[in-house]
């Protein structure tokens, strides 16, 4: 990385999608907007406390071609409260140009913005030390990149092989990592599942492998960079498509030492629980305080019990609550009639009536009724 650019830390974020989500909202989306703004504030607090630069890897806004006024105003107000933190935006597909111009244009007064073509940009920490980044927005022409090899890449895009969430319906193809050239490390936005990619090791014969983030630091221990790729993941769970994901937050990267940590943010979770016994349902009731403030869905497939009634009425214990009873489908008990394609209709009916007699009914009468129905 070079002696002149030593010990620069960067707090990376992506995929805020700042927006008054109506899904699971109790007040038309305002509470969900506050969830996003709270995480934005936490990400900037992290950069300030670590004396780091702040870099967003795209999809800051939602929807694609417009800004909800309260989301834009709230975001701008928070960003301007951190003049001591050097800030950089790299455009994602949700930051696209709309009727009012670039979705990131309003933040040019308090941050650097890379919107369409790839650019080399220098960011600095609060002590004034700087590092150069190759910034690649979502729609940049990859065939025109001129990577230097010793400069980290910051980009927004869907990489082939990356792990998707349980309800991500995109075709699992994506762009190859190699399309971005060589680099010491790269940080991407777009995929909401936080993860990192270990490059292939020809000496060991091991392929490139993706690993999810499971907990707080370290994601990567100090050491020489070897071309790793990181998805920051979304900083908070935004829908049931991110249910039961590992901790969400921001990535704190020391560009000099190679140390990378996931710093969790305080935010509501989408929790899906499959419960099949009364004992496990009782345990959920006992420990329901662990999910206070979360969006909770319980699917129960066990036997009936008074505990089930108690579990059905916990709505105010959580931000949102669903209790779904799943019963196995009833099994047909009809005997199989010995029929085949060469039979006539009368023979088929006679075989079926003989195999499935009706209680207290004359088989001849039932057979005649069947004949009338098919005439």
SULTAJO-V373332 format. One record per pair of residues at least 4 apart in sequence whose C-alpha atoms are under 8 Angstrom apart, sorted by the first residue. I is the first residue (numbers start at 1). J is the second residue. If there is no record, write none. Layout:
BEGIN
i=I j=J
i=I j=J
END
This chain:
BEGIN
i=1 j=5
i=1 j=6
i=1 j=150
i=1 j=151
i=1 j=255
i=1 j=256
i=2 j=6
i=4 j=129
i=4 j=130
i=5 j=129
i=5 j=130
i=5 j=131
i=5 j=256
i=6 j=129
i=6 j=255
i=6 j=256
i=7 j=129
i=7 j=254
i=7 j=255
i=7 j=256
i=7 j=257
i=8 j=52
i=8 j=124
i=8 j=125
i=8 j=129
i=8 j=130
i=8 j=131
i=8 j=254
i=8 j=255
i=8 j=256
i=9 j=50
i=9 j=51
i=9 j=52
i=9 j=53
i=9 j=125
i=9 j=252
i=9 j=253
i=9 j=254
i=9 j=255
i=10 j=47
i=10 j=52
i=10 j=53
i=10 j=54
i=10 j=55
i=10 j=125
i=10 j=252
i=10 j=253
i=10 j=254
i=10 j=255
i=11 j=43
i=11 j=46
i=11 j=47
i=11 j=52
i=11 j=53
i=11 j=54
i=11 j=55
i=11 j=250
i=11 j=251
i=11 j=252
i=11 j=253
i=12 j=54
i=12 j=55
i=12 j=56
i=12 j=57
i=12 j=187
i=12 j=232
i=12 j=250
i=12 j=251
i=12 j=252
i=12 j=253
i=13 j=43
i=13 j=54
i=13 j=55
i=13 j=56
i=13 j=57
i=13 j=189
i=13 j=232
i=13 j=233
i=13 j=234
i=13 j=235
i=13 j=249
i=13 j=250
i=13 j=251
i=14 j=56
i=14 j=57
i=14 j=58
i=14 j=59
i=14 j=60
i=14 j=188
i=14 j=189
i=14 j=190
i=14 j=232
i=14 j=233
i=14 j=234
i=14 j=235
i=15 j=57
i=15 j=58
i=15 j=59
i=15 j=60
i=15 j=61
i=15 j=189
i=15 j=190
i=15 j=192
i=15 j=233
i=15 j=234
i=15 j=235
i=16 j=36
i=16 j=40
i=16 j=59
i=16 j=60
i=16 j=61
i=16 j=234
i=16 j=235
i=16 j=236
i=17 j=36
i=17 j=59
i=17 j=60
i=17 j=61
i=17 j=62
i=17 j=63
i=17 j=94
i=18 j=33
i=18 j=36
i=18 j=37
i=18 j=60
i=18 j=61
i=18 j=62
i=18 j=71
i=18 j=75
i=19 j=29
i=19 j=32
i=19 j=33
i=19 j=36
i=19 j=61
i=19 j=62
i=19 j=63
i=19 j=68
i=19 j=71
i=20 j=28
i=20 j=29
i=20 j=30
i=20 j=31
i=20 j=32
i=20 j=33
i=20 j=34
i=20 j=68
i=20 j=71
i=21 j=25
i=21 j=28
i=21 j=29
i=21 j=30
i=21 j=32
i=21 j=33
i=22 j=28
i=22 j=29
i=22 j=32
i=23 j=29
i=23 j=239
i=24 j=295
i=24 j=319
i=24 j=320
i=25 j=29
i=25 j=30
i=25 j=31
i=25 j=32
i=25 j=320
i=26 j=31
i=26 j=319
i=27 j=31
i=29 j=33
i=30 j=34
i=31 j=35
i=32 j=36
i=33 j=37
i=33 j=71
i=34 j=38
i=35 j=39
i=35 j=267
i=35 j=268
i=36 j=40
i=36 j=236
i=37 j=41
i=37 j=74
i=37 j=75
i=37 j=78
i=38 j=42
i=38 j=267
i=39 j=43
i=39 j=235
i=39 j=236
i=39 j=249
i=39 j=265
i=39 j=266
i=39 j=267
i=40 j=44
i=40 j=75
i=40 j=78
i=41 j=45
i=41 j=78
i=42 j=46
i=42 j=265
i=43 j=47
i=43 j=54
i=43 j=249
i=43 j=250
i=43 j=265
i=44 j=48
i=44 j=54
i=44 j=79
i=44 j=82
i=44 j=85
i=45 j=49
i=46 j=50
i=47 j=51
i=47 j=52
i=47 j=53
i=47 j=54
i=47 j=85
i=48 j=52
i=48 j=53
i=48 j=82
i=48 j=84
i=48 j=85
i=48 j=126
i=51 j=85
i=51 j=125
i=51 j=126
i=51 j=127
i=52 j=85
i=52 j=86
i=52 j=124
i=52 j=125
i=52 j=126
i=53 j=85
i=53 j=86
i=53 j=87
i=53 j=123
i=53 j=124
i=53 j=125
i=53 j=126
i=54 j=85
i=54 j=86
i=54 j=87
i=54 j=88
i=55 j=87
i=55 j=88
i=55 j=89
i=55 j=90
i=56 j=60
i=56 j=88
i=56 j=89
i=56 j=90
i=57 j=89
i=57 j=90
i=57 j=91
i=57 j=92
i=57 j=154
i=57 j=155
i=57 j=156
i=57 j=187
i=57 j=188
i=57 j=189
i=57 j=190
i=58 j=89
i=58 j=90
i=58 j=91
i=58 j=92
i=58 j=93
i=58 j=94
i=58 j=95
i=58 j=137
i=58 j=138
i=58 j=155
i=58 j=156
i=58 j=189
i=58 j=190
i=59 j=91
i=59 j=92
i=59 j=93
i=59 j=94
i=59 j=95
i=59 j=189
i=59 j=190
i=60 j=92
i=60 j=94
i=60 j=95
i=61 j=67
i=61 j=94
i=61 j=95
i=61 j=103
i=62 j=66
i=62 j=67
i=62 j=68
i=62 j=94
i=62 j=95
i=63 j=67
i=63 j=94
i=64 j=93
i=64 j=94
i=64 j=95
i=64 j=96
i=64 j=98
i=64 j=103
i=65 j=94
i=65 j=95
i=65 j=96
i=65 j=97
i=65 j=98
i=65 j=99
i=65 j=103
i=66 j=98
i=66 j=99
i=66 j=100
i=66 j=103
i=67 j=71
i=67 j=72
i=67 j=103
i=68 j=72
i=69 j=73
i=70 j=74
i=71 j=75
i=72 j=76
i=73 j=77
i=74 j=78
i=75 j=79
i=76 j=80
i=76 j=106
i=76 j=107
i=77 j=81
i=78 j=82
i=79 j=83
i=79 j=110
i=80 j=110
i=83 j=110
i=84 j=126
i=85 j=125
i=85 j=126
i=86 j=111
i=86 j=123
i=86 j=124
i=86 j=125
i=86 j=126
i=87 j=110
i=87 j=111
i=87 j=112
i=87 j=123
i=88 j=111
i=88 j=112
i=88 j=113
i=88 j=114
i=88 j=123
i=89 j=104
i=89 j=111
i=89 j=112
i=89 j=113
i=89 j=114
i=90 j=113
i=90 j=114
i=90 j=115
i=90 j=135
i=90 j=136
i=90 j=137
i=90 j=154
i=90 j=155
i=90 j=156
i=91 j=95
i=91 j=96
i=91 j=104
i=91 j=113
i=91 j=114
i=91 j=115
i=91 j=116
i=91 j=137
i=91 j=138
i=91 j=156
i=92 j=96
i=92 j=137
i=92 j=138
i=92 j=139
i=92 j=156
i=92 j=157
i=92 j=189
i=92 j=190
i=93 j=138
i=93 j=139
i=93 j=156
i=95 j=102
i=95 j=103
i=95 j=104
i=96 j=102
i=96 j=103
i=97 j=101
i=97 j=102
i=97 j=103
i=98 j=102
i=98 j=103
i=101 j=105
i=102 j=115
i=104 j=108
i=104 j=113
i=104 j=115
i=105 j=113
i=107 j=111
i=107 j=112
i=107 j=113
i=108 j=112
i=108 j=113
i=114 j=118
i=114 j=119
i=114 j=135
i=114 j=136
i=114 j=137
i=115 j=137
i=116 j=136
i=116 j=137
i=116 j=138
i=116 j=139
i=116 j=140
i=117 j=136
i=117 j=137
i=117 j=139
i=117 j=140
i=117 j=141
i=118 j=134
i=118 j=135
i=118 j=136
i=118 j=137
i=118 j=140
i=118 j=141
i=118 j=145
i=119 j=134
i=119 j=135
i=119 j=136
i=120 j=132
i=120 j=133
i=120 j=134
i=120 j=135
i=121 j=132
i=121 j=133
i=121 j=134
i=121 j=135
i=122 j=130
i=122 j=131
i=122 j=132
i=122 j=133
i=123 j=130
i=123 j=131
i=123 j=132
i=123 j=133
i=124 j=128
i=124 j=129
i=124 j=130
i=124 j=131
i=125 j=129
i=125 j=130
i=132 j=151
i=132 j=152
i=133 j=151
i=133 j=152
i=133 j=153
i=133 j=154
i=134 j=147
i=134 j=151
i=134 j=152
i=134 j=153
i=134 j=154
i=135 j=153
i=135 j=154
i=135 j=155
i=136 j=140
i=136 j=153
i=136 j=154
i=136 j=155
i=136 j=156
i=137 j=155
i=137 j=156
i=138 j=155
i=138 j=156
i=138 j=157
i=141 j=145
i=142 j=179
i=142 j=180
i=143 j=179
i=145 j=180
i=145 j=181
i=146 j=181
i=147 j=151
i=147 j=180
i=147 j=181
i=147 j=182
i=147 j=183
i=148 j=182
i=148 j=183
i=149 j=181
i=149 j=182
i=149 j=183
i=149 j=184
i=150 j=182
i=150 j=183
i=150 j=184
i=151 j=183
i=151 j=184
i=152 j=183
i=152 j=184
i=152 j=185
i=152 j=186
i=152 j=187
i=153 j=180
i=153 j=183
i=153 j=185
i=153 j=186
i=153 j=187
i=154 j=186
i=154 j=187
i=154 j=188
i=155 j=186
i=155 j=187
i=155 j=188
i=155 j=189
i=156 j=188
i=156 j=189
i=156 j=190
i=157 j=175
i=157 j=188
i=157 j=189
i=157 j=190
i=157 j=191
i=158 j=162
i=158 j=174
i=158 j=175
i=158 j=190
i=158 j=191
i=159 j=173
i=159 j=174
i=159 j=175
i=159 j=176
i=159 j=177
i=160 j=172
i=160 j=173
i=160 j=174
i=160 j=175
i=160 j=176
i=160 j=177
i=161 j=172
i=161 j=173
i=161 j=174
i=161 j=210
i=162 j=191
i=162 j=210
i=163 j=193
i=163 j=195
i=163 j=210
i=164 j=168
i=164 j=191
i=164 j=192
i=164 j=193
i=165 j=192
i=165 j=193
i=165 j=241
i=165 j=242
i=166 j=241
i=166 j=242
i=166 j=243
i=167 j=240
i=167 j=241
i=167 j=242
i=168 j=241
i=175 j=179
i=176 j=180
i=177 j=181
i=178 j=182
i=182 j=227
i=183 j=227
i=184 j=225
i=184 j=226
i=184 j=227
i=184 j=228
i=185 j=225
i=185 j=226
i=185 j=227
i=185 j=228
i=185 j=229
i=185 j=230
i=186 j=227
i=186 j=228
i=186 j=229
i=186 j=230
i=187 j=229
i=187 j=230
i=187 j=231
i=187 j=232
i=188 j=229
i=188 j=230
i=188 j=231
i=188 j=232
i=189 j=231
i=189 j=232
i=189 j=233
i=190 j=231
i=190 j=233
i=191 j=231
i=191 j=233
i=191 j=234
i=192 j=231
i=192 j=232
i=192 j=233
i=192 j=234
i=192 j=242
i=193 j=212
i=193 j=231
i=193 j=232
i=193 j=233
i=193 j=234
i=193 j=242
i=193 j=245
i=194 j=212
i=194 j=213
i=194 j=230
i=194 j=231
i=194 j=232
i=194 j=233
i=194 j=234
i=194 j=248
i=195 j=210
i=195 j=211
i=195 j=212
i=195 j=213
i=195 j=230
i=195 j=231
i=195 j=232
i=195 j=233
i=196 j=210
i=196 j=211
i=196 j=212
i=196 j=213
i=196 j=228
i=196 j=229
i=196 j=230
i=196 j=231
i=197 j=208
i=197 j=209
i=197 j=210
i=197 j=211
i=197 j=228
i=197 j=229
i=197 j=230
i=198 j=208
i=198 j=209
i=198 j=210
i=198 j=211
i=198 j=227
i=198 j=228
i=198 j=229
i=199 j=207
i=199 j=208
i=199 j=209
i=199 j=226
i=199 j=227
i=199 j=228
i=200 j=205
i=200 j=206
i=200 j=207
i=200 j=208
i=200 j=209
i=201 j=205
i=201 j=206
i=201 j=207
i=201 j=208
i=202 j=206
i=212 j=246
i=213 j=219
i=213 j=246
i=213 j=247
i=213 j=262
i=214 j=246
i=214 j=247
i=215 j=246
i=215 j=247
i=215 j=262
i=216 j=247
i=216 j=261
i=216 j=262
i=216 j=263
i=216 j=264
i=217 j=260
i=217 j=261
i=217 j=262
i=217 j=263
i=218 j=259
i=218 j=260
i=218 j=261
i=218 j=262
i=219 j=259
i=219 j=260
i=219 j=261
i=219 j=262
i=220 j=258
i=220 j=259
i=220 j=260
i=220 j=261
i=221 j=258
i=221 j=259
i=221 j=260
i=222 j=257
i=222 j=258
i=222 j=259
i=222 j=260
i=223 j=257
i=223 j=258
i=223 j=259
i=224 j=257
i=224 j=258
i=225 j=258
i=232 j=249
i=232 j=250
i=232 j=251
i=233 j=248
i=233 j=249
i=234 j=248
i=234 j=249
i=235 j=248
i=235 j=249
i=235 j=250
i=235 j=265
i=236 j=248
i=236 j=249
i=236 j=265
i=236 j=267
i=236 j=268
i=236 j=269
i=237 j=242
i=237 j=243
i=237 j=245
i=237 j=248
i=237 j=267
i=237 j=268
i=237 j=269
i=237 j=270
i=238 j=242
i=238 j=270
i=239 j=243
i=239 j=270
i=240 j=270
i=242 j=270
i=243 j=269
i=243 j=270
i=243 j=271
i=243 j=272
i=244 j=269
i=244 j=270
i=244 j=271
i=244 j=272
i=247 j=264
i=248 j=262
i=248 j=263
i=248 j=264
i=248 j=265
i=249 j=262
i=249 j=263
i=249 j=264
i=249 j=265
i=250 j=262
i=250 j=263
i=250 j=264
i=250 j=265
i=251 j=260
i=251 j=261
i=251 j=262
i=251 j=263
i=252 j=260
i=252 j=261
i=252 j=262
i=252 j=263
i=253 j=258
i=253 j=259
i=253 j=260
i=253 j=261
i=254 j=258
i=254 j=259
i=254 j=260
i=255 j=259
i=268 j=293
i=268 j=294
i=268 j=295
i=269 j=294
i=269 j=295
i=270 j=294
i=270 j=295
i=270 j=296
i=270 j=297
i=271 j=294
i=271 j=295
i=271 j=296
i=271 j=297
i=272 j=296
i=272 j=297
i=272 j=298
i=272 j=299
i=273 j=296
i=273 j=297
i=273 j=298
i=273 j=299
i=274 j=298
i=274 j=299
i=274 j=300
i=274 j=301
i=275 j=280
i=275 j=281
i=275 j=298
i=275 j=299
i=275 j=300
i=275 j=301
i=275 j=302
i=276 j=280
i=276 j=281
i=276 j=300
i=276 j=301
i=276 j=302
i=276 j=303
i=277 j=281
i=277 j=300
i=277 j=301
i=277 j=302
i=277 j=303
i=278 j=282
i=278 j=302
i=278 j=303
i=278 j=305
i=278 j=307
i=278 j=308
i=279 j=283
i=280 j=284
i=281 j=285
i=281 j=307
i=281 j=308
i=281 j=311
i=282 j=286
i=282 j=307
i=283 j=287
i=284 j=288
i=285 j=311
i=287 j=291
i=288 j=292
i=288 j=317
i=289 j=317
i=291 j=295
i=291 j=296
i=291 j=318
i=292 j=317
i=292 j=318
i=292 j=319
i=293 j=317
i=293 j=318
i=293 j=319
i=294 j=318
i=294 j=319
i=294 j=320
i=295 j=318
i=295 j=319
i=295 j=320
i=295 j=321
i=296 j=318
i=296 j=319
i=296 j=320
i=296 j=321
i=296 j=322
i=297 j=321
i=297 j=322
i=297 j=323
i=297 j=324
i=298 j=322
i=298 j=323
i=298 j=324
i=299 j=323
i=299 j=324
i=299 j=325
i=299 j=326
i=300 j=323
i=300 j=324
i=300 j=325
i=300 j=326
i=301 j=325
i=301 j=326
i=301 j=327
i=301 j=328
i=304 j=308
i=305 j=309
i=306 j=310
i=307 j=311
i=308 j=312
i=309 j=313
i=310 j=314
i=311 j=323
i=312 j=323
i=314 j=318
i=314 j=321
i=315 j=319
i=315 j=320
i=315 j=321
i=315 j=322
i=316 j=320
i=316 j=321
i=334 j=356
i=335 j=355
i=335 j=356
i=336 j=352
i=336 j=355
i=337 j=351
i=337 j=352
i=337 j=354
i=337 j=355
i=337 j=356
i=338 j=351
i=338 j=352
i=339 j=343
i=339 j=348
i=339 j=351
i=343 j=347
i=343 j=348
i=344 j=348
i=345 j=349
i=346 j=350
i=346 j=371
i=347 j=351
i=348 j=352
i=349 j=353
i=349 j=367
i=349 j=370
i=349 j=371
i=350 j=354
i=350 j=367
i=351 j=355
i=352 j=356
i=353 j=357
i=353 j=363
i=353 j=366
i=353 j=367
i=354 j=363
i=357 j=361
i=357 j=363
i=358 j=363
i=361 j=365
i=361 j=366
i=362 j=366
i=363 j=367
i=364 j=368
i=365 j=369
i=366 j=370
i=367 j=371
i=368 j=372
i=369 j=373
i=370 j=374
i=371 j=375
END
